[in-house]
Amino acid sequence: MTSSVSIETIFTMRAIFLVAATIICAFGYTLADITGTDPPGTSCLCMTSSSVFVRDAACGNAISVANEGQCFSYAGERTTCTLNGQLYDFFRVDFNGRVGWLAGTFVEIGLTRRCENELRAIILGDWGEIKLQGQGQVAAGMAVWAETNDPAWIITTGDNIYPRGFFSWDDPQVDIKWRNVYNQESLRNLSWYISVGNHDYGENGGNEWNQVELAKHEPRWILPHLWYDFIERMADHSVHFVVIDTEAFGGQVNDYEVMLEWFEKTLRESTADWLFVVGHRHAFSVGDVFSDDDIGDTFGPITGHIVEVLVPVMVTYGVDAYICGHDHNLQHIQNLTDPSSMDYIISGAGGALPSRYIADNEDIIREAYNVAPAFFKLTYGFVTLTTHRDSARFDFFDQDANLVYSYARPQQRSPN
C-alpha cells in the first residue's frame, strides 16, 4: 500500500508540475528541466532561471548563485540525491575555474559556443552575382577559412541577389545563387543572418519582402523582418548585433520611421559588452561607389542620411562598429583624432564587380568629417569577426583566403 500511495503521489505531483509549466509557458516564460538526462560530455548547460544556487557538491553547500542566461561547461557527471525532502539530479560543471554542481530543474542544454570565450563569424556583402567569377572564388575562400575556424554563422551586408533580388520566396535563384554556391562541407550547414540592400529591393521595390518570406521556409536564412537584432552570449561576454534596412530609411518606405524609433531604443537599452550595427549602405567610403540610385543624398563617398541621422545615434550609445557593404571592395575607416571612436567596416567584395579607390573621395571625407581609411583593397573577398571579452578582431581576406589586413579593437563599452 505504501508503495502504491507513493507512486500515485508522484504522478499527482507530475501532473501539477505539467499544469504549472503550461501556465508559465502561456505567459511567455520558458521552464526547462534536464532531470533524468545524460548530456554529452561536451555539453554547455545554460540557466533558464535566476538566483539558482551553485553548490560545492551534489546536494551540498551553496557557494554562489547562477542567473538566467549564464552557461557552464558540463564536466560529465550526474548524481541523484535528496535535498530538503526533494529528489534532484545534480550536474557537475566548470564554475569559473572550480567545481560546481547545479540542479537540473532550471537548466537546459545550450549551444556549445555559449560556453566558449570566443565568437567567430563571417561577414559577406554584395555577393549574389554568378555571372562573374568572384562569387564562386570567394565562396571557396570562405570554405577554406571555415574549415579551421568553425564560424558560428555568416552575416550579410546586403545586395544578396543581383540584379533585382528574389521574385518569390521559392525563386530558382535561391538555389542558383545561394545554396549551390556555398555548399562546401564547412559552409553548407551554417545559418545566414541577412540584411537587405538596394538590389534586393528590385527595380521598383517590393522584392525585399520575398527574402523575409524565404526565412519562413528556410531555417538557415534568418530575416524575421527588414530590421531586427540578436544577442550572442558567450561564456564571459555578450555581443549584440542590430541589423537595419538602410534602403527603407533612404527611400522613406516600409515604415522607416518605426525602424528609426526602434533603432534608437534598441541601442539605448543594450547592455552587451559589444555592440555592432549591420546595414547595407556606407556612411563613408573611398571607393568608386555607385551613386546612381533614387536616394538623393547618396553622393559618392558620403551617404548623407546615414551620416547626419544614424551615425550620431550610434556614437551616442557606444556602437563599436558600423558594418556595411554597397562599395564593392574591403575597407576600414577610422576617426583621425579619436581611433577609439566607432569603426566603419566595409565588406562589399563578395562577388559583384569590384570598385576602385578614388583619392578625391578620401579628401572629401577627411576634410569634411575627419575620417579616413586605415585600409582599402580592391579585391574580391570577405571579412571575419572574432570577439573576446577584451577585444574584437576584424580580419580581411581576399578570395583565396589570404589575410590582407587585420584590426583589433579594444573593448571599451560601459553600458548602463
C-alpha positions as CSV (number, residue, x, y, z in Angstrom):
1,M,0.0,0.0,0.0
2,T,2.8,2.4,0.9
3,S,4.4,1.9,-2.5
4,S,1.1,2.4,-4.3
5,V,0.4,5.7,-2.5
6,S,3.9,6.9,-3.2
7,I,3.5,6.2,-6.9
8,E,0.1,8.0,-7.0
9,T,1.7,10.9,-5.2
10,I,4.5,11.1,-7.8
11,F,2.0,11.1,-10.7
12,T,-0.1,13.8,-8.9
13,M,3.0,16.0,-8.4
14,R,4.0,15.4,-12.1
15,A,0.5,16.4,-13.2
16,I,0.6,19.6,-11.1
17,F,4.1,20.3,-12.5
18,L,2.9,20.0,-16.1
19,V,-0.1,22.2,-15.5
20,A,2.2,24.8,-13.9
21,A,4.6,24.5,-16.8
22,T,1.8,25.0,-19.2
23,I,0.6,28.2,-17.4
24,I,4.1,29.5,-17.2
25,C,4.7,28.9,-20.9
26,A,1.4,30.5,-21.8
27,F,2.7,33.7,-20.2
28,G,5.8,33.7,-22.3
29,Y,8.3,32.2,-19.9
30,T,10.4,29.1,-20.5
31,L,10.7,26.3,-18.0
32,A,13.5,23.8,-18.8
33,D,14.4,20.7,-16.9
34,I,17.2,18.2,-17.9
35,T,16.4,15.9,-14.9
36,G,16.9,12.3,-16.0
37,T,19.0,13.1,-19.0
38,D,22.7,12.3,-19.6
39,P,24.1,15.2,-21.7
40,P,27.1,14.6,-23.9
41,G,30.4,15.3,-22.2
42,T,31.0,18.4,-24.3
43,S,27.6,20.0,-23.5
44,C,27.1,23.5,-22.5
45,L,24.5,23.8,-19.7
46,C,22.6,27.1,-19.5
47,M,20.5,28.6,-16.8
48,T,16.8,29.3,-17.5
49,S,16.1,30.9,-14.2
50,S,17.9,33.3,-11.9
51,S,19.1,33.1,-8.3
52,V,19.8,29.4,-8.6
53,F,22.3,28.0,-6.0
54,V,25.6,26.6,-7.3
55,R,26.8,24.0,-4.8
56,D,30.1,22.5,-3.8
57,A,28.8,19.0,-4.2
58,A,25.5,17.3,-5.2
59,C,23.0,18.4,-2.5
60,G,26.0,20.2,-0.9
61,N,26.5,23.7,0.4
62,A,25.8,26.8,-1.7
63,I,28.9,28.6,-2.9
64,S,27.3,31.1,-5.3
65,V,24.3,31.8,-7.4
66,A,23.8,31.5,-11.2
67,N,21.4,33.6,-13.2
68,E,19.3,33.2,-16.3
69,G,21.5,33.2,-19.4
70,Q,24.7,32.1,-17.8
71,C,26.2,28.9,-19.3
72,F,28.7,26.5,-17.9
73,S,30.7,23.6,-19.4
74,Y,29.4,20.2,-18.3
75,A,32.0,18.1,-16.5
76,G,30.4,14.8,-17.4
77,E,29.0,13.7,-14.1
78,R,25.3,13.5,-12.9
79,T,24.3,12.5,-9.4
80,T,20.8,12.0,-7.9
81,C,20.3,13.0,-4.3
82,T,17.7,14.3,-1.8
83,L,17.7,17.9,-0.7
84,N,15.1,19.3,1.7
85,G,13.0,16.2,1.1
86,Q,13.1,16.6,-2.7
87,L,14.8,14.3,-5.2
88,Y,17.1,16.2,-7.6
89,D,19.5,15.4,-10.4
90,F,22.7,17.4,-9.9
91,F,25.1,18.1,-12.8
92,R,28.8,18.9,-12.3
93,V,30.0,21.9,-14.2
94,D,33.1,24.1,-14.5
95,F,32.1,27.1,-12.5
96,N,34.5,29.9,-13.1
97,G,37.5,27.6,-12.9
98,R,36.3,25.4,-10.0
99,V,33.9,22.6,-9.4
100,G,30.2,23.5,-9.1
101,W,27.0,21.5,-9.0
102,L,23.7,22.6,-10.5
103,A,20.2,21.1,-10.0
104,G,18.8,20.2,-13.4
105,T,15.4,21.7,-12.7
106,F,16.1,25.0,-14.3
107,V,18.9,24.1,-16.7
108,E,18.8,23.5,-20.4
109,I,21.4,22.2,-22.9
110,G,22.6,25.2,-24.9
111,L,24.7,25.8,-27.9
112,T,28.2,24.7,-27.3
113,R,29.6,28.1,-28.3
114,R,27.9,29.7,-25.4
115,C,30.5,28.1,-23.1
116,E,33.3,29.4,-25.3
117,N,35.2,32.6,-24.8
118,E,35.3,33.4,-28.5
119,L,32.7,34.2,-31.1
120,R,33.8,33.7,-34.8
121,A,31.6,34.8,-37.7
122,I,31.9,35.6,-41.4
123,I,30.8,39.0,-42.9
124,L,29.9,38.9,-46.5
125,G,28.5,41.6,-48.7
126,D,27.4,42.3,-52.3
127,W,27.7,38.6,-53.2
128,G,24.8,37.0,-55.3
129,E,26.3,37.6,-58.7
130,I,27.1,34.3,-60.5
131,K,27.8,36.0,-63.9
132,L,31.2,36.9,-62.6
133,Q,33.8,34.5,-61.2
134,G,34.2,36.4,-58.0
135,Q,31.3,34.8,-56.1
136,G,32.5,31.3,-56.5
137,Q,36.1,32.2,-55.7
138,V,35.0,34.0,-52.5
139,A,32.8,31.0,-51.5
140,A,35.8,28.7,-51.9
141,G,37.9,31.1,-49.8
142,M,35.3,31.3,-47.1
143,A,35.1,27.5,-47.0
144,V,38.9,27.3,-46.5
145,W,38.8,29.7,-43.6
146,A,35.7,28.0,-42.1
147,E,37.4,24.5,-42.1
148,T,39.9,25.6,-39.5
149,N,37.9,28.3,-37.6
150,D,34.4,26.8,-37.2
151,P,32.4,30.0,-37.5
152,A,29.1,30.3,-35.7
153,W,27.3,31.8,-38.7
154,I,27.5,34.2,-41.7
155,I,26.0,37.7,-41.7
156,T,25.4,39.7,-44.9
157,T,25.7,43.4,-45.6
158,G,23.1,43.3,-48.3
159,D,22.8,43.1,-52.1
160,N,22.4,39.4,-51.6
161,I,20.9,38.7,-55.0
162,Y,21.8,40.5,-58.2
163,P,20.4,42.2,-60.2
164,R,16.9,42.6,-58.7
165,G,16.6,40.2,-55.7
166,F,14.2,37.3,-55.5
167,F,10.9,37.5,-57.4
168,S,9.4,35.0,-55.0
169,W,10.5,33.1,-51.9
170,D,11.0,30.0,-53.9
171,D,12.7,31.7,-56.8
172,P,15.2,29.3,-58.5
173,Q,17.9,31.9,-57.7
174,V,17.7,30.7,-54.1
175,D,19.5,27.5,-55.3
176,I,21.5,29.0,-58.1
177,K,23.0,32.0,-56.3
178,W,23.0,30.7,-52.7
179,R,22.5,27.0,-51.8
180,N,24.5,25.7,-54.8
181,V,27.4,28.2,-54.4
182,Y,28.0,27.9,-50.6
183,N,27.7,24.1,-50.5
184,Q,31.1,23.2,-49.2
185,E,31.3,20.9,-46.2
186,S,32.4,23.8,-43.9
187,L,29.6,26.2,-45.0
188,R,26.6,24.1,-46.0
189,N,25.0,23.9,-42.6
190,L,25.8,27.5,-41.4
191,S,23.0,29.9,-40.7
192,W,22.9,33.2,-42.5
193,Y,21.8,36.4,-40.8
194,I,20.5,38.7,-43.6
195,S,20.4,42.4,-44.3
196,V,19.0,43.8,-47.5
197,G,20.4,46.2,-50.0
198,N,19.2,48.3,-52.9
199,H,19.5,45.4,-55.4
200,D,17.4,43.2,-53.1
201,Y,14.5,45.7,-53.4
202,G,14.3,45.1,-57.1
203,E,13.6,47.7,-59.8
204,N,10.6,49.3,-58.2
205,G,10.8,47.9,-54.7
206,G,8.8,45.1,-53.1
207,N,11.2,42.2,-53.8
208,E,12.8,42.7,-50.4
209,W,9.8,41.0,-48.8
210,N,10.5,37.8,-50.7
211,Q,13.7,37.4,-48.7
212,V,11.7,37.9,-45.5
213,E,9.2,35.2,-46.7
214,L,12.1,32.9,-47.6
215,A,13.1,32.9,-43.9
216,K,9.7,31.3,-43.0
217,H,10.6,28.3,-45.2
218,E,14.4,28.1,-44.9
219,P,15.7,28.0,-41.3
220,R,19.2,28.8,-42.3
221,W,18.1,32.1,-43.9
222,I,17.4,34.4,-40.9
223,L,15.5,37.5,-41.7
224,P,12.5,37.8,-39.4
225,H,11.9,41.4,-40.6
226,L,13.7,44.1,-42.6
227,W,15.2,45.2,-39.3
228,Y,15.9,43.1,-36.2
229,D,18.5,42.3,-33.6
230,F,20.0,39.4,-31.8
231,I,22.5,38.7,-29.0
232,E,25.2,36.1,-28.8
233,R,26.0,35.3,-25.1
234,M,29.4,33.7,-24.7
235,A,31.0,32.3,-21.6
236,D,32.5,35.7,-20.5
237,H,31.0,38.3,-22.8
238,S,27.9,39.2,-24.9
239,V,27.7,40.5,-28.4
240,H,24.7,42.5,-29.7
241,F,24.0,42.8,-33.4
242,V,21.5,45.3,-34.6
243,V,20.5,44.8,-38.3
244,I,18.9,47.7,-40.1
245,D,17.4,48.4,-43.6
246,T,19.2,51.4,-45.0
247,E,17.0,51.3,-48.1
248,A,13.8,51.8,-46.1
249,F,15.4,54.8,-44.4
250,G,16.8,56.3,-47.6
251,G,13.7,55.7,-49.7
252,Q,11.3,56.6,-46.8
253,V,9.4,53.4,-47.3
254,N,8.4,50.3,-45.3
255,D,7.6,52.2,-42.0
256,Y,11.1,53.6,-41.8
257,E,10.0,56.0,-39.0
258,V,9.1,52.9,-36.9
259,M,12.5,51.5,-37.6
260,L,14.3,54.7,-36.6
261,E,12.4,54.7,-33.2
262,W,13.2,51.0,-32.7
263,F,16.8,51.6,-33.6
264,E,17.4,54.4,-31.1
265,K,15.6,52.4,-28.3
266,T,17.5,49.2,-29.1
267,L,20.9,50.9,-28.9
268,R,19.9,52.9,-25.8
269,E,18.8,49.8,-23.9
270,S,21.7,47.5,-25.0
271,T,23.8,46.2,-22.1
272,A,26.0,44.0,-24.2
273,D,29.8,44.1,-24.0
274,W,30.0,44.5,-27.7
275,L,27.5,46.4,-29.9
276,F,27.6,46.3,-33.7
277,V,25.2,47.7,-36.3
278,V,24.9,46.0,-39.7
279,G,23.4,47.6,-42.8
280,H,24.0,47.9,-46.5
281,R,24.9,51.5,-47.4
282,H,28.1,53.0,-46.2
283,A,28.4,56.1,-44.1
284,F,31.8,56.9,-45.6
285,S,33.7,55.3,-48.4
286,V,36.7,56.0,-50.6
287,G,35.8,53.6,-53.3
288,D,34.2,54.2,-56.7
289,V,30.8,53.5,-55.2
290,F,27.8,53.7,-57.4
291,S,25.6,56.7,-56.7
292,D,23.0,56.4,-59.5
293,D,20.2,55.3,-57.2
294,D,17.0,57.1,-56.4
295,I,18.3,58.1,-53.0
296,G,19.1,61.7,-53.5
297,D,21.7,62.2,-50.7
298,T,23.9,59.2,-51.7
299,F,26.8,61.1,-53.2
300,G,30.0,59.1,-53.8
301,P,31.9,58.9,-50.5
302,I,29.0,60.0,-48.2
303,T,25.5,58.7,-47.5
304,G,24.0,61.8,-46.1
305,H,21.0,60.4,-44.2
306,I,23.2,57.8,-42.5
307,V,25.9,60.3,-41.6
308,E,23.6,63.0,-40.4
309,V,21.0,60.9,-38.6
310,L,22.2,57.4,-37.8
311,V,25.9,58.0,-37.0
312,P,25.2,60.4,-34.1
313,V,22.9,57.9,-32.6
314,M,25.4,55.1,-32.9
315,V,28.2,57.2,-31.4
316,T,26.0,58.4,-28.5
317,Y,25.2,54.8,-27.5
318,G,28.6,53.4,-27.9
319,V,28.4,51.3,-31.0
320,D,31.7,49.7,-31.6
321,A,31.5,49.4,-35.4
322,Y,29.1,50.1,-38.3
323,I,29.4,47.2,-40.6
324,C,28.2,47.6,-44.2
325,G,28.7,46.9,-47.9
326,H,27.5,48.7,-51.0
327,D,31.0,49.6,-52.2
328,H,32.5,46.6,-53.8
329,N,35.8,46.3,-52.0
330,L,37.2,45.9,-48.5
331,Q,37.7,49.0,-46.3
332,H,38.3,50.0,-42.7
333,I,37.7,53.7,-42.0
334,Q,38.5,55.4,-38.7
335,N,38.2,58.8,-37.0
336,L,41.5,60.6,-37.5
337,T,41.8,62.2,-34.0
338,D,40.0,59.5,-31.9
339,P,40.7,56.0,-33.1
340,S,38.7,54.7,-30.1
341,S,35.5,56.1,-31.7
342,M,33.2,54.0,-33.8
343,D,34.9,52.0,-36.6
344,Y,33.5,51.7,-40.1
345,I,33.9,48.3,-41.7
346,I,33.0,47.7,-45.4
347,S,32.7,44.2,-46.6
348,G,31.3,44.5,-50.1
349,A,33.6,42.3,-52.1
350,G,31.6,39.1,-52.2
351,G,31.2,38.8,-55.9
352,A,29.9,41.9,-57.6
353,L,32.1,43.9,-59.9
354,P,34.9,45.5,-57.7
355,S,35.1,49.3,-57.4
356,R,38.4,51.1,-57.2
357,Y,39.9,53.6,-54.8
358,I,39.2,57.3,-55.5
359,A,41.7,59.8,-54.0
360,D,39.2,62.7,-54.2
361,N,36.7,60.7,-52.1
362,E,39.3,60.3,-49.4
363,D,39.9,64.1,-49.5
364,I,36.2,64.8,-49.1
365,I,35.6,62.6,-46.0
366,R,38.9,63.6,-44.5
367,E,38.3,67.3,-44.7
368,A,34.5,67.3,-44.0
369,Y,34.2,64.5,-41.4
370,N,37.7,63.9,-40.0
371,V,37.7,60.3,-41.1
372,A,40.0,58.4,-43.4
373,P,40.8,54.8,-44.5
374,A,43.1,52.8,-42.3
375,F,42.8,50.1,-45.0
376,F,41.5,49.8,-48.6
377,K,41.8,46.9,-51.0
378,L,40.4,46.4,-54.5
379,T,39.7,42.7,-54.4
380,Y,37.1,40.0,-54.1
381,G,37.0,38.8,-50.5
382,F,35.3,38.7,-47.2
383,V,35.7,39.8,-43.6
384,T,35.7,37.8,-40.4
385,L,34.8,38.9,-36.9
386,T,36.3,37.3,-33.8
387,T,35.2,38.6,-30.4
388,H,36.7,38.1,-26.9
389,R,35.9,39.8,-23.7
390,D,38.6,42.4,-24.1
391,S,38.9,42.7,-27.9
392,A,37.2,42.3,-31.2
393,R,39.2,41.5,-34.3
394,F,38.3,42.1,-37.9
395,D,40.3,40.1,-40.4
396,F,40.1,40.9,-44.1
397,F,40.7,38.2,-46.6
398,D,40.9,38.1,-50.4
399,Q,39.1,35.4,-52.4
400,D,41.8,32.9,-51.8
401,A,41.6,33.2,-48.0
402,N,44.8,35.2,-47.8
403,L,44.9,37.6,-44.9
404,V,45.4,41.1,-46.3
405,Y,44.6,43.2,-43.2
406,S,43.8,42.7,-39.5
407,Y,42.4,45.2,-37.0
408,A,41.8,44.5,-33.2
409,R,39.5,46.9,-31.4
410,P,39.9,47.0,-27.6
411,Q,36.8,46.6,-25.5
412,Q,35.6,50.0,-24.2
413,R,31.9,50.0,-23.9
414,S,30.4,50.8,-20.5
415,P,26.7,50.1,-21.0
416,N,24.3,51.2,-18.3
